[in-house]
Amino acid sequence: MSERTHPPGVIVLAGGFGTRVSHLLPGVPKPMASVAGRPFVEWVVRAFARWGCREFFMATGHLAHVIQDHFKTQPIPNVTVSSSVETSPMGTAGGCLNALPSEAAPNRRWLVVNGDSLVLADPRPLLLPIDAGVADASLLGLALPDASRFGSLDIRGDGLLNAFREKTPGAGTINAGVYAFSERTLRELPSTRPLSFEFDVFPALAAKHRVHATTVTAPFLDIGTPETLAAAGQFIASHQGHFV
């Protein structure tokens, strides 16, 4: 079976400090917040496993051992979870590259997802522009009636990304925090650290018209504020069919 028929590997960005909710999570990194009886990041893994993903790589930092110990002691059937640890802040892209396996597989494709947010949409269409060679990267855009809490995406009519925009009131399409890359693109990213997807990688690729955006309307949650963290249990309970 060729690499392109294999499910993509998934790198989960789980290294942040979660400063806005850290007082609610003593001794626990934000992705490990208990939600509906499981750590939130486990729901992330279970959501992507539903779409056939089987190999997950945790990019950890703050309180990394809590995440590592959980998946070692409570494995998910038919899924493997590995972890890497950043010892100093690397940024989202730097942490992703730190989690990338040392052995290259040139035709492999990757999904990169946030460990503290979840959008319940099929990620597989993100791989199509990568496989067709029309983009080096793609991301999931989420259409919201009120995007004021988030920055928005400026997307061309042909689906290519122009730029990230600042927070503005009203309806808009936001970055849902789900990305797809070819192995080659990830391996060719700069060695600068910290390195950010949002501020470094995507602006550089968008300037070359090499980032495709797929826009969806789907259930979405991030646990970055006390209010959204408190709502997370009901969110999971209302969408049980989206998880293995």
N, C-alpha and C positions, 0 to 999 in steps of 0.2 A: 504494500500500500504506500502511495507517495505521501510526502509530508503534507501536501495540500489537502489530502483527504483525511488527515488526522485532525482531531479537535485542536484548537489553539491552546497553547499554554496560557495561564492566567497569572499575572503578577498583581498582588493585592498590596496597595500602599497603606501600611499600617504603622507608620513610624512617628506620627505627630504627637504633640503634647496635649491637644484638646483643652486649651487654657480656659475657654468659656464654660466648660462643664467639669473641669478637673476637681472642683470642690465637691461635686456629687459622686465622684468616682475615686475615693482614696485608695491608693495602691493598685489601681487598675488603669491600664491605658484605654483611651476612649473606644477603640474598636471592640474591646472586651466588655463593654457595658452590658449588663444582663438585660435581655429583652425577650419576653415571652418564653422564659425558661432556658435560653441559650445565649451565649455571647453574640452580640450583633454581627461580628465578623463571620461567625459560623453561618448566619442566615445569608450573608453575601456569598459564601462558598456554595451553600445549598441552592441558591438561586441560579448561579452560573452552571452548577452541575446538572441542573434540570435541562440545560441546553446542550448537554453532551460534553462539557469540559471535565477533564479528569485530573489534570496536573496543575497544582496551585503553588505559588511561590510567595511567601509572605515577606515583604520588605519592612522589617521592624526596626525600632529604635528605642523609644521611651518604654521602659518596663517590658523589654522584649521577651524575657523569660516567661511572663504570664501567658503570652500568646503561644509560645513554643510548647510549654508544658500542657496547655489545653489540648492541642491537636495530637500530641504524643499519647496522652492518656485517654482521649475520647475521639478516636478516629472516626471519620465518616466513611461508610461502605463505598467501595469502588472509586475512591478519591485518594490521591496522595497530596500531602501538604508539607512543603519544605520551608525553611526560614533562613533569612540572612539578617545580620544585625549591622546597623550603621553606628559607629562609635562617636561620630560627630555629625552635625546637620549636613545632609547632602542635597537637600531639595527633593522635590517629587521625582524628577527625572534621574537625579543622582542615586536616590534610593532604589528606583526601579532597576537601574543598571547594576547596582550592587547585588540585587537579587537574581540577576540573569545567570543561568548556568554557565560555568567557565567553558564548557565544550560547545562550540558553535554548531548549529544545524541550519545551513544556509537557506533552505526553503521553508523553514518553520515560520508560523505566524503567531502573533502574541496579542492578547487582550491585556490591558492595564486598567485596573479599577480601584476605586477608593474603598478603604476598609471602614469608613464611617458614613457612607451614603449608599443608597440602593435605588435603582430604577428598574422596574419590572417590565423590561422590554427585551425582545430577542436581540442579542448582540451580533448574530451571524451576518446580517447585511453589512456590518462594518467591514467585513473581510473582503467583500466583492471588489471595491475599488483597489484594494491592495493586490488581490489576485490578478486583476485585469491590467495592472501596471499603470493605472491612471493617477495614482496617489501613493505617496510614501507612508502616509498615516491617515487615519480617519478618526472621527470622534462622534459621539452621540449627542445630538442637540435635543433638548426637551422644551417643547412649546408650553408656556405657562401664561395664564391670564394676568398674573401679577409677578413680574420678574424683578421687582424693585430690591429684593434682598440679595440678588446675585448680579454679577456682570452678565452681559448678553453677547451673543455671537452675531457677527456681521457676515452673512452667507450670500454668495452670489447666486444668480438664477440657475447656474449649472451645478450647484451643490458644493462648490469649492469655497473654502473659508477665506474671507478677506482679513478679518481681524477680530480680536476680543475687544469689547466695548465696556466702558465703566458702567456702574449701577445707574439705572434710570427708572423712573416710575412707569407703570403701565405694562401692557402685554409685551412678551418678548420670548426669544429662544435662548435658553441658558446652556452652559456646558454641564452635561449630566455626569461627568466624571468617568466615562467609559471610553477607552481609546483602543485602536487597533494599529499594529505596526508589523511590517516585515522584520524578520531577523536582521537583515542587512541594515535597515534604517536604524535600529537600536544600536547595533555594533558601531555605526559610524557617528553617533552623537558625540559632541565635544567632551573632553575629559575634565573640563572646568567643574569645580565643586564649590558651593552648591550650584545645582543646575535644575531649573524649573521647567516643567512642561508648559505652564501657562505663560510665563514671562520670557522664556528663552527659546525653547524648542519649537512650539507651534508658531510663534511670530516669524521665526526664521524660515520654516517650511512654507508658511502661508505666503510669504513674500515671493516664493518661487512657484506659487499656485500648486502646491503638492499636498494639501490637506483637504480631505473630503468630509463634509458633515452630513450625517443622516438624521433628519428631524423626526421625532415621534411625539405622540401624546400618550403618557403612561403613568401609572402610579409611581410616585417618587417620595423619598424620605432621606433627609440627612439628620444626623443626631448631634449637630454642632452647637445647639443652643439648649438651655434647660427645657424650653417649651417643646421643641421637636423631640428631644430625648424622652420626655414624658409621654408623648404621643406614639412612640415607637411600638409599644406592645400591642396597641389596638391596630396599628398598621399591619403588623405581621399576622395577627389573628384574622384580619379581614381579607388576607390574600394567601391563605395557606396553600392553595393550588399551584403557587409559583415556586415551590421548593421541593427538593427531593427529601 
